[in-house]
Amino acid sequence: MGRGGRPDRPGRPAPADDRPGLAVRQVAARLLAAVVDKQTSLDGLTDAVTGHPHLRQLEPRDQALVKAILTSALRFRGTIEAEIAARLERPLPSGAASLRHVLHVGAAQILCLDVPDSAAVDLAVASAGSDPRAARFSGLVNAVLRRIAREAGRLPDLQADPRRNCPDWLWSRLVEQYGPERAGAIAGAHLARAPIDLTVKSDAQGWAARLGGRAIGRRSVRLSAIEGPISGLDGFDTGEWWVQDVAAALPVQLFGDVAGKRVGDLCAAPGGKTAQLAAAGARVTALDQSSSRIRRLKENLGRLGLSAETLTGDVMAFAPDHRFEAVLLDAPCSSTGTIRRHPDVAYTKDDAEIEKLAALQLRLLTPAADLVEPGGLLVFANCSIDGREGEDVAAAFLEARPDYALVPVAPGELEGFDFAVSPDGMLRTTPEMLGGGEAGGGLDGFFAARFRREKA
């Protein structure tokens, strides 16, 4: 039957916008445009509750395909652009952004995903034809993508060039901070799929054996591979573990034994570190300015059978009736340490944003420091690999606060992670560490510094 209940004419093709799979490609191109052209967070666009309405209208399986297309299109953006350019007689016209996004969505499926080439090409042509800005280029889309399907190898089988797939602004920063060789290794690690790490309440070795993974450090388990949703794994329903990158689990360990201590966890959501503190016996007050994120944090704690005081509010205005023996500030940052998991970060952040975030972190450290009682510890952490958001902020804080002193991380203090402790005793992980760039290796980039308040 046709639209409005009218029967279709015999042999009449279905309207283009009714083709199975077309809506997926149209949504993928629209979201790719939002990331690249408007620097919109992919996490926000794909959120199950507050994400882009066109994505949320799709079936869960189709939503997953959109996310897979976007992840590949962003992770290998430079290589995909080169493959397209090599098959154009002349560069795409200026203002052809929508056409470029259609081509990238199609090429990402051909080069990276287990999608039939014919489907990727045909649906890209239909997607272009349904867009008034790109319709006249439908033939070009067909020709370019068919040539890529015939001539190009699949990206998982290629040695993708890390430099080509790293935006200029980020490459310059990596080279300046780490040198060209290590910059290449970090950029290469960004192209590898990140493994799934769990933080367990106890017995990492035992849970590694039960889940078919391996124990890392004190309380982390790295999974080799899983089939089906992670919620189906042993121990999920009983709250024995939560998903948390092994690097993200390190800052809390800098507090040492927190059993019975009052600990403030600022900018706490989504709550992995809150769970660590609560599982270690701390009396935790978790603060975040987002009510929806605090709600999710409480739900996570409920599944884990853990408790903490949870508050919605701004760190700058937080005025509890007591000080804390320890305070964690996991500050808002550029998230450049998580590009393996969130390749959009390379295209939604830039130098100006990093400078702005570094200034915010330093401002947040002032009220955070005031919440610590004399003799107590303050840990400043974030998931950036840019020193302006890490070492530089720590140095500026120490200069501004003579009542605080750096407490260097001692050798052996972070079990198995001495390689991530800098000469001055701060924690600095980068994605190429721990086998980054290889299947099942690497870790998120993280920074953490520990300070002690010497006097009121």
N, C-alpha and C positions, 0 to 999 in steps of 0.2 A: 504494500500500500504506500502511496505517496503521502506528502504532507497534507494535512487537513482531511485525511481519510480518503483522498481520491486515489484510484488505482493508477499505478504506473503504466505507461504505454509498454507494450511488448518490446523487449530488447532495448528499452531505454536505460542508459547507465544511471546509476545513483548520482545525485548531486555531489559535487566535489567535496562539500563540507560534511558529507555523511560518510566518507570513506573511513573504514576502520584504521585507526592509528594516526589519522591526519591531525586530530586535535592534540595529540601528544606532541607532534613536531611543531605545531603552531605555538603551543604553550612553551616548549623548550626554546624556540627562537625569541619569544617575547621576554622570557626570563633572562636569557643570555644578554639581550639588549639592556635590560634593567641593571645587570651586573656591570657590563663593560661601558655602557654609555652614561649611566647615572650613578655608578658606584654604590649600588644597593647590595646589602649583605644577602648572600645566597641562603644562609640559615633563616633569615627573616622571610624571604620569599617562599621557602619550602616548609615553613612551620605548619604542623598539622592543624593548629587552631587558628592562628592569625596570619597564615601565609597568603600568597596571591590567590584571589578567589577562583581564577580559571584553573589553577592547579588543584585546588581543593574540590572542584567539581568532577575531577577524574576519579576513576576507580583506583584503589590502592596499588594494583599491579602497574597501571599506567603512570601513576605518580612516581613509582620506583624507577620506571624507564626514563622519565623526564630527568630525574636526579642523576641517573647514570650517564645520560647524554651530556648534561651540563658539567658534571665532574670531569669527564674525558675532554670535552671541548675546551675547558679552562686549563686543565693540567697540561695538555699538549697544544695549547693555543698557537705557539710559535711555529711548531712543525706543521700543524694543520694549515696555517696561513701560507707557509712556504709551498705546501703541496698544491694548494689552490692557485697561488700566483704562478707556479710553474706551468699551469695549464690554461692560462689566460693569454690571449693574443695581445691585449693591452690592459693596463690596470683598471680596476673597477672605477666607475665615475665617482667623483666627490658627491657626498650626500647619499651614497648607496649603502648606508649602514644596515638597513633591514635586509637587503640582498646578501650582504656579507654574513649576517647571522644565520640566514637560511642555509648558505653554503657550509658554514662551520658545523651546524647541527647535522647536516647530511654527511659531511666528511667524517665527523666524530664517530658516527655509527659504522661507517665503512672501515675505518682504520682501527677502531678500538673495541667495538662491541659485537656481540654475537647476534647481529641483525642481518638478514639476507640483503645483499647489495641491491638487488632489484627493488626491494621494499624501501630501502633508504633513499634510492634515487627517485623513484616514482613519487613518494610522499614529499620529498623536497621540492620536486617540480610542482606538485599540487599546492604545497604551502606557498611557494612563490606566486603561483597563479591566483591565489586567494588574497594576496596582499597588493592593493593598488600601486604601492610604491615599487614593487618588484615584478609585477605581472609580465611586463614586456621583456623581462630577462629569463623567462621560463626555459627557453631553448638553451641559453647559456648554462643555466643550472644543470640541465640534463647532460649537456656535453661535458662539462667540467667534472661532474661527479662520476659519470660513466668512465672517463679516462682515469680518474683516481682509482676506481674499482678494478680496472684492468691492469694498471701499471704500478700502483703503490703497494708496499708490503704492510702488513698489519703492525701497528705501533708496538704492541707487546713483544714483537719479534725484532724490532729495530732498536738500535742504540740511539735513542732520541738524544739530541744535543741539549744538554742542560742550559747552556747559554742562550740558545734560541728560544727556549721555553721559559726564560726568566725575563720579566720586563726590565727595561733599561734602568729605571730608578732603583729597583731592588738589587740588580746586579752591581751597580755602582756602590751601593752601601755594603754589600757582602764583601766585595773586593777591598774596599777601604778598611773594613773592620777585621777581616779574616785573611786577606791575601787571595790571589787568584786561584791557587790550587785548592785551598779549602773552600773557597766560594763555589768552585765547580762541584765539589763533593756535596755541599749543602744543596745546591740547585739540583743536582742529580738525585738526591734523596727525596726531593719534592715530587719527583716523577714516579716514585714507587708507592704502591698502595700500602697504607698504614695498617699494621696488625691491630687486633683487639686485645687490650690489656684489661685485666680485672684487679681490683684491690680486694683482698679477702680479709675477713675478720681475724682469722687464725689459720695456721697450718697451710702455708703456701705450697709446700711440697705435696701434701696430701691432695689438695684441690687441683694442683697441676696434673697429678696422676689420674684423678677422676675425670677431668675435663679434656685430657689428651693434650695438655699444653706444657709449658715449662715455667718453673719458678724463677723470678728475677728479684734480687734484693730481698727485703724482709717480708713484704706482704703483697707482692705483685705476681700475677700469673699471666703469661702471654699465650694466647690461644693460637694453635696452628691453623685451623680452619673449622668452620662451623656450618652445619646444614640447618636451615630454618631460622626462625627468629631467635634472638639471644634470650628472650624470655622463656624459651623452652628448655634451656640448659639446666642441668642439675644444680640446685642451690639457689636459683633465682627466687622461687616462690617462698623459700624459707629465709631469704634475706642474708645469705652467707657471703655475698660479694656485690660489688657494683662496678660498672665500667668506668675506668679512669686510666689515662695514659700513665705509664710508669714514671715519666718525668714529672707529671703533675702531682704524683704522690710523694715527691721528695721534700718540698718545702715544710710540710707539717712535721716531718721527722727532725727538723732543726730545733724544735722545742724540747726534745727529749721526753722525759716522763711527765705527762700532763694529768695523770690520774688525780681527781679531786680538785684540780685547779680551775679557777675562773678564766675562761678564754673567750676573747672577742674575735669573731670571724667576720670581717668587714668585706663588703662586695661578695657575699657568700655564695650566691647561686651560681651554678646549678646544684652545688652542695657536696661534691666529692670530698673536699677537704673538711667540711662540717662533719660528714660521716666518719672520716678518719679520727677527728678529735673526739667525737662522741664515743666511738668504739674503743678509744684508748682511755675512757673514763673521765674525760674533761667535762666540766659544767659549761656548756657552750652557749653563747649568745650569738646568733647568726643574723646579720643585718644585710639587707639589700634594698635598693630603691624601687625595684620592680615588684609589684604585688603578685603578678602572674608567676614570676620566677620564684618568689618565696612560696607560693602555693605548690609549685612543683617540687621545691626542696622539701616541704613538709610531707608530700606524698612519697617521695623517695625515702625519707627517714622512716615513715610508717612501714613501708615494705621491709626495711632493714631491721625493724624493731629497735630503733635508736631514738633518743629524745634530745631536743635542744630547744632553747627559747628562740623563737623566730620573730623578727621584727621587720617591718617595712619602713624604710626611711633613708635619709641622705646622711652620708658619713659626716659631712660638714656641719650638720645640725644635730648630730647624735649626742645626747647628754644623759647618760645613765647615772644612777645614784651611787655608783661605786666604780672604782678602777679595776682593771684586770691584771692578773699575774702574767698573762701573755696575750698578745694581739697579733692576728694575721691580717695583713692587707694584701689581698690578691687583686691588684689594681687593674682598672680598665686599661687596655693597651691595644696595640695594632694587631695582635694575634699572629704576627709573622712566624712564630714558632710552630704554628699549626697548619701551614700551607699544605702539607701532605694530606691532611683531612679536609681542609677548606681551601681549595685552590683559588677561589674567588678573592681571597685576601690579597693576592698579588696584584689584583686589578681594581680593588676597591680602596686601597690605602696608597699613600704616597708620602714624600718627605715632609710636606706641610702638615699632614695629619699626624705623623710621628712626633714632630716638634710640639704640636698642640697637646697630644696625649702625655708626653713627658712632663710638660708643665702642669697638667692636671694631676699626675701622679705625685709630684712634689707638693702640690697644694693639699692633696688628701693625706699625705704623710704627717702633716702638722696636727690635725685633730686626732689621727690615729695614735701618734706618739703621746699626746696628752692623756690618752685613756689608760696608759700603762703605769702601774704603780712602781715606785722606786725599787730597783733590783729585778724588775720584770723584763721580759723579752718582747721585742717587736720583730716580726719577720715581714719583710717587704718582698713580694713576688709578682711575676707576671709571665705571660707566655709569648714575649717578644724576643727576637734574636738580635735586635738593634740595641747597641750599647747606650744610646741616648735614653732609652727607656729602662735601662738597668744600672750599669756601673756609674753612669753620669748622674743619675738621680740619687743613687746611694751616696756618692761623694758630695753632692750639693746638700743633701740632708744632714750629713755629719758636720759639714761646715756651718750650717744654720742652727744645729742643735748640739751645743757643747755638753748638754746633759746626757747625751747618748754616745756610746762607743761601739765600734764594730766587734762582733764576736766571731772570729774566723772559724770556719768548719775544720775540724781536726781530722787528720788522716785516719781512715777507717770508720769515721763516724757515720757516714752514709754507706752502708754495706754494699760493696760491689760497684761503687760509683766514685771512687777517688779520681778517676779520669775526668770527672765533670766539675772538680773543685779548682778554681783559679788560684794562682800564686798568692793572691791577697786574701784567700779564704772565703770567696763567694761561690755560689753554685751557678754554673753556666752550662746548660746542655744545648746541643745543636743537633739537627735531624740526622746528620751523617754518622753520629756516634752509635754504638751498639749495633753495628751492621747495617746502618742506613744505606739505602740505595740497593739493597738486596731484598728478595722476597722474605717477608716475615721479620725484617730488621728495622732498626732506627727507633727514634723516640721523638717526642715533641721538643721544640726548643723552649727552654725555661730559664728564668733568672730568679735567684733568691739571695737576699742578704739578711743577716741576723744582727740585731743590735740589742744592747742592754742599756736600760735607763739607770744611770749612776746616781741620780739625785732628783728630788722633786722639782 
